[in-house]
Amino acid sequence: MTIAPERVEETVARPSTTGRVRFVLILGGLSAFGPLSIDMYLPALPQMAGELRAADATVQLTLSAFIIGLAIGQLILGPLSDAIGRRKPLVAGLVLYMVGSILCAVAPSAELLIAARGVQAFGAAAGIVIARATVRDFYSGTAMTKFFSLLMLVNGLAPILAPIIGGQILNWTSWRGVFVCLTVFGAILLAVVFFLLPEPLPEERRTPARFGSVLRKYATLFRDRSFLGYALASGLMFGSLFAYISGSSFALQGVYGLSPQAYSLVFGLNGIGIVLVGQLNGRIVGRFPERTLLTVGLVIAAVAGFGVLAAAVLDLGLIGLLIPLFILVSSIGMVAPNASSLALAEQARSAGSASALLGVLQFVVGGLATPVVGLGGAGTAVPMGITMAGFGVLALLAFGTMTRSSVTSEALAPSQA
């Protein structure tokens, strides 16, 4: 039996609880490709460098290749899904992801592994960009925001569980086994999508994918100050999150003396904070406008960022650092669903392209935080605090200066065919 969530407006009944849960699990699994494919193999990097006889820096390029492939894949597959529907590029992307994962598992050298990661990432991009566009196909207005908040259940748990799963896999097999498991994950999702996910984009709502029209579509999105403001706010907040991911292990273990196990516990608790705030956002979004909730989330994040910086500069101790760190990371659960919903609200006919640009800005702008955190050297949490506070302020400024004071939340999605 296939899942067919209703296309809902503010006044239209929602899908059944069973269908909604299945829909969340499918789209959540698709959007989890990024954190699973990035985080699961991180514990194996030293082992990979030794076996492949490659420098650490060379092996780390496998992460760069994945992020680049993810960005390029979204830019191409987003408009393609607007033109030919969501299912075909999604199925093709899942197959490509499986091929890339198998190539990673059997790669005899670091160079071939880097290339295979690019293939894997291009396929993973289909899941990420099409999952977000599919939410826009089925939902609009507050219902869309509520669904994005519900997806935080899966998206928040993925980065928590991925390193743990990867570490457990390494207890009984080599790093190649991690990519075998990712292949299996891709195969399961391929089967689920093929049999259970209907085509969400009817032919009458599709748009041509000619090269010129795609470029014009992206140019239009870049000229849309409101869309770009929400997308930048989301991307800059992910920059703050990337600063935490890249800098917290060195700060908490190297500066504050946490053991790897204690650090994993802190990392997990912060991830749970994202999940809980995301669910809170889903419950209250009908009572408060999305823009209001986004404002609150961004202000909290910016203030918490300065709290992290103050704790590092004034040496307020571990607890003094962990409290604002938890608040800032948890605020992603309020910022991400509202920013995504508001950015896609008026993009019903180009949801794939808008979803692609939204995702690319998150990874590109967010990825800038990683080298910035490293500029201050080891032995201090100040660079992490500066970066998190800075990106938080920039996100608030982008939102405040570029977006309109009122957003149309009209139901653009037609009734289900």
C-alpha positions, 0 to 999 in steps of 0.5 A: 500500500502506498503512502499518499499524504494529503496536500493540505491548506490551513483549513484542510484535514491532515493525513492520517496519523499512520500515513504521516508517520510513514511519510516522516520516516521516508523523507527523514531517511532521505534527508539523513543521507548527509549526516550519515554519510559524513559522520559514520566514517569519521572514526575510521579516518586514521585507519583509512589513512594507514591502510591506504598509505595516504597522508591525513590531509589526503584522506580528509579530502574525502569529506571535501569531495562529499560536500562539493558533490552534495552542493553540485548535485542539489543544484542540478537535481533540484531543477530537474525534479521540477521538470520531470517529477520527483520520483525519477531523479530520486530513484536514479540518485539512490541507485547512484548513491549505492554505486558510489558507496560500493566503489568507496568500499572497494577503493584501492587508493585514497585518490579513487576513494575521493572520486567515489565519494563525489559519486556517492554525494551526487546521489545523496543530493537527490534525497536531500533536495527532493525530500525538502521539495516534496514537503512543499509539494504536499504542504503549505503555510503552517502545515508545512512548518509543522511538518518540517518541525516533525522532520527534526525528529529524524534530522536531529537524531541522525548526527547523534547516532551516526558516529556511534553506529560508525564506531560500533561497526569498526568494532567488528569490521574495517572502515570498508564495512561502514560503506557497505552499511551505507550501501544497505541503507541506500538499498532499503530507502530505494525499495521504500521509495519505489513501492511506498512514495507516490509521485508528489508533483503532477505534470501540470505543475512541472516546469521546463529544465532547459539550461537557460530557464534553469539559470533564469530561475536561479537568478530570480531566486537570487533577486528575491530578497525575501527568499535569500534572506531566509536562506542566508539566515538558515545557512549562517545558522548552520555556519554556527552549527558547523563551528560547534561540530568542528571545534567542540571536540578540540575545545571540550576535550583539549581545553576542558579535559572531557574524555571521548565518552563524556564528549559523546554524551555532551554531543548527544544531549545537544542533539536531543536539544535540537529534537525537543525544540523542533517538536516544541516549534511544531506545537506552537507554530499555529499559535504564533506566526513562523516569522515571530518564531524565527525571530525568537530562535535567531535572537536566542542563538545570537545571545547564546553565541555571545554566551559561549564567547564570554565563557571562553574569554572569561574562563567561566568553566565547563558548566559556564560553556555548556549551558549557552552551547546547549541553548545555541545548538538547540535553537536550530530546532526552531530556526531550521523549520521556520526558515525553510518553510518561509523560504519555500512558501512562495516557491510552489512552482520551483520548489526543487530549485529553491530547495537546492539553493537553500541546501547549497547555501547551508553547506557552503556558508556553513562550511566556511566556519570549519577553517575559521575555527581552526585559525585560532589554533588549539588550546583555547575555545575562544575561536569557536566562541567568536565564530559561533557568535559571529555567524549567529549575529550575521544570521540575525542581520540577514533575516532582519534586513532582507526579509519582508515584514509580512509573508504570504502564507497562502495555500499554493498547493493544489488539491491532491490529484 
